[in-house]
Amino acid sequence: MSAGFALPPAFRDWIVGAAHGLDSGETPAAEVVPQLAVAGLPGVGVAEALGGSGGETFDAVQAIAAVARESLAAAFMLWGQRSYIEYLLQTPNRPLLARHLPDLLSGRVAGASGLSNAMKSLAGLEALQIRARREGDGFILNGKLPWVTNLRPAGFHVAAAIEREDGGPAFVAFLASGDEGLVRSADLDTMGMRSSDTAALSFTEVRIDETRILATDADQWLTQVKPAFIALQCGLSIGLAHRALDEAAERAAVGRSASGAAVRAVRERLRQAEAQLATGLRQRLFERDAAALFELRIELASIVADAVALELQTTGGRAYLSSAGRDFGRRWREAAFIPLVTPSLTQMQAALVQLRQAA
């Protein structure tokens, strides 16, 4: 990594050995969050006073990137865990933070970000898919979330934005795996990254009370948390691009020298994107300029595509052999997922058009 984030040696040994099993489904997804927690990765960027290791949001981005160098499936689960932790860090409901953060940092509970639908709704791209009606001192929920990662069957929490039937402002609440009426589907039949506890959720007359609410005004709160939400996603692209460029550079150095300049050019684009992301987070620029953050994530997706293409070109025909090209084949599938992470590239491009028109 350009700025450097060193994975603990024991965890790195484990993830290197588990990467292909996580992609194919042979390694149980249930192993991932506990391994991440033992390595202390969910606590990166969380204040020491709260049980984390300190640092800032960009440190958490780099932790996700470091995992993504070895396995995008594990990095995506870390993104879900760390995003849910970020929601607790930013909720005005401080008792929720105190009650649940220790279990999330320790890996006893998996945290899932179910707010992709909400982020699309905030950009005017999609309606909220869960509705609530008031009943007594709580709410009854009905609806669905079609794609959520890190839903560990043994125990998970998931954040969701919920539309009120009475016409009041939408709110954000968390649901738990044991809630009556909440049903997790079987794991989705994905092309890769199969051991990531990715499934759909349906809500049928699920009852929650007001202690579950993370934010009473979803639009206002989502605008506040969106920079961290998307920046943490950027860690997926950063790590995968660095690994593909490293592989391409190594091969270019041993016989395909014409590719060296291209590798260096893409690496410089990556360096600049990382620097812009770090500056934007530290100076809180993205809270005022969402378009700049969208443009960065789009650029990083383009960098990933160029990086894996360079790895293919420098590897040559061996990349297409099932044994010699095994690692590359996994990274190629992982790169295909990057444009689809919600908000997808198409959705971000549409949102950029709206933001520019409004400006």
Secondary structure, 3 states (H helix, E strand, C coil): CCCCCCCCHHHHHHHHHHHHHHHHCCCCHHHHHHHHHHCCHHHECCCHHHCCCECCHHHHHHHHHHHHCCCHHHHHHHHHHHHHHHHHHHCCCHHHHHHHHHHHHHCCCEEEECCHHHHHHHCCCCCCCEEEEEECCEEEEEEEEEEECCCCCCCEEEEEEEEECCCCCCEEEEEECCCCCEEECCCCCCCCCCCCCCEEEEEEEEEEEHHHEEECCHHHHHHHHHHHHHHHHHHHHHHHHHHHHHHHHHHHCCCCHHHHHHHHHHHHHHHHHHHHHHHHHHCCHHHCCHHHHHHHHHHHHHHHHHHHHHHHHHHHHHHHCCCCCHHHHHHHHHHHHHHHCCCCHHHHHHHHHHHHHHC
